Amino acid sequence: MSALILTLERFQRRLGHDQTGMVIIDRPGGDKVGEARYLSVCADMVATGSRYSEFGKLACPIVSMPFHLSRILQLADLVVSITTAHFAGRRQAAPFFPYVLPFFGEDKGRRGGVSVKIHPDIKYRNLYHWLLEDEHFVWGSSGYPMPLKESPYASSADVR
């Protein structure tokens, strides 16, 4: 649920002032009762919002549908898979990531923390520089040039 909340917060923020959006997820595993229970929890979450955001720009509660019937879900899965592999250091993803990068919106010239979130980003903030090409880490209303020498991954995204 915490990953879903982070995603909804970024989606809500990405929508323009006069825009509404809709969230479609793959049908949860299990039986119809389990699916209904999960979607009920999602509906409550959308109605109450999170600590950082209200979800008033969503046109309706979260909707589920079978993955194989939705090209949008299949594209989203491809974007998430390539991004996850890239962040995990899988070299096979590197040639494909430049095609995925434009899907991630920017704010103040950065993607890290805006459309892609590493948790806890205060610790791993330099990865935004190496993996998303961010030049600054923004914390509150301040920006700090990256890479930050006092943080992990100051010289590269490699673990070594």
Buried (B, 14 or more C-beta within 10 A) or exposed (E): EEEBBBBBBBBBBBEEEEEEBEBEBBBBEEEEEEBEEBBEEBEEBBEEBBEEBEBEBBEEBBEBEEEEEBEEBEEBEEBEEBBEBBBEEEEEBEEBBEEBBEBBEEEEEBBBBBBBBBEEBEEBBBBBBBBBBBEBBBEEEEBEEBBBEEBEBEEEBEEE
